[in-house]
Amino acid sequence: MLMLPIRKPLAVLALCAAALPALAQTTVENAWARASVANQHSSGAFMTLTSDTDAKLVAVQSPVAKDVQIHEMKMNGDVMTMGPVSSLDLPAGKAVSLDANGYHVMLMGLVHQLKQGQEVPLTLVIEDAKGNKENLEIKAPVRSLTEGEPEMKHGHVHQ
């Protein structure tokens, strides 16, 4: 019977663990989705993301919508525009807010009405600086229709 000193197997295990890719650790705070009314086809989801390394949000998925996109709302003169972006940078250690006044998640083609008190499952796809992707599963509670509503004094145009 071959006997190896205990140190050798532990060293092999440590080397194997070191070879695994290190994925960005991203935290999600204050996630929520806006309630909808009957026959409404879209809604939004909002949250604050913080990554411990440079990363980006590259996609969001949810079974409550046929299409889920990362959107940006911005003002161009007196006109508010909103449209999809391919990704959202998450600089290391910096909280990035997804809210009604900037970047947010659009839930389009809702499969059912979102009612206050329900939860919306979301899968956030995070990509680190090396191209490694991880899925982050969260549940966003549904809040009232008017919570977080931006002031609407200007025209609204979808890009």
N, C-alpha and C positions, 0 to 999 in steps of 0.2 A: 504494500500500500504506500502510495506516494504522499508525503506530508509536506505541504507548503506552509511557510510561515504566514501568519494571519495578515501581516503587513502587505504582502504582495497582492492578494485578492482585493484588499481595500484600495490599494493604489490603482489597480486596473479599473475598479468601479469609479474612482474619482476622475480618471482620465476619460472614461466613457461619458460621464456627466458633463465634463467640460466641453466635449465635442458637440453637444446638443446646441441647436441655435437658440440664442437668447431673444425672446420676443418682447416687444414693448409691453409694459404693464400700463394699461389705461383704466382710469377710474371714471365712473359716471355718477353724477350727482343731479338731483332735482329733475329727473326725467318725468315727462308727462306728455299726454296727447290731448288735443282739443276735441271736445264732444262735437257731434254733428247732428243735423236734423234729418228727418226722414227724406230719402231720395237725394241727399247731398252726396256728391261724388268724390269729394276730397276733404282732407283735414291736414293738420300739421302735428308734428311731434317736436319737442324741445328738451334741452338738457345742457349740462355743462360737462365737457370732456377734459381730462388732464392725463397726459402721457408722461411716463418717466424718461422716455427717450424721444428723439425726433421721429415722428410717425405721421400717418395721415389716415383719415377716414375715407375709404374708397367706395364703399357701398353700404346700403342699409336694406334689409329685407324684412317683410312682415306678411303673415297670412291674412291680415285684415284688408289688404289692398292689392290690386292687380299690378300696380307699378309704384315703386318707392324710389324717390330721388332726393339727393342732397341739393338744396336750393339756396340761392342768395337773393335777398331783397336789397335793393339800393335805390337811392334817389338820383335821377338825372334831371337836374333843374327842378321843375315843378311836377315831374312825372315819376311815380314809383314803378320800377321794373322788377320783375322776379323771373328767375329761370334757373335751370339746372347747372351744376358745376360737376366736373369729373371727380374731384376729390376736395378734401378740406385739410389743410396742414394743421398738425398738432405739434407745435414746438415743445421741446422737452421742458417739463415743469411749469408750463404756462396753461392756465385754465382757458379753454375756448368755449364760448357761450353760443349755443344754438337757440335763438329766440325769435320772436315775431318781427324784430327790427333788423335782422341780418341773415346769417346762415340759419337754416332750419331743415327739418326733414318733411318732405311732402308725401302724404299718403294719398295716392290717386287711384280711382276706380275702387272705392270702398266696397267690400263685399257685404257689409251690413252697417247699420247705424252704430256710431260710437256713442255710448251713453255714459254719463257721469257715474263714477263708481266702478266701472269695468277696468280691465287692464289690457293694454295692447302689447303683445310680444314683439320685440324688435331684435334683429340680429345685426349688430354693427360689425362691419368688416374693416379691420385695422391693418395697415401695412407699415412695417418698420422701414428704416432707411436702407436696409439690405434687400428689401423686396419680400421678406417673409410675411405671410398673412395669418391673422388669427380672427376667429369669430367670437364676439362678445355678446352673450344672450342677456337681454334685460327685459323687464316688464314695466311699461309706462302707464301709470294710473291715468284714467280719463278725467279731465276737469271740465268745468263749465265752458260754454261757448265764448264768453266774454273775457275770460282770464287771459292776461298778457296781450290783449288786443292793442295794436299800434294805433296811434291817431291817424285817421284817414281824412286828410284835408286835400289830398291831391288825387289825380287820376291814377288808375291802376292798369298796367300793361304787362301781359306775360310775354317773355322773350321767346 
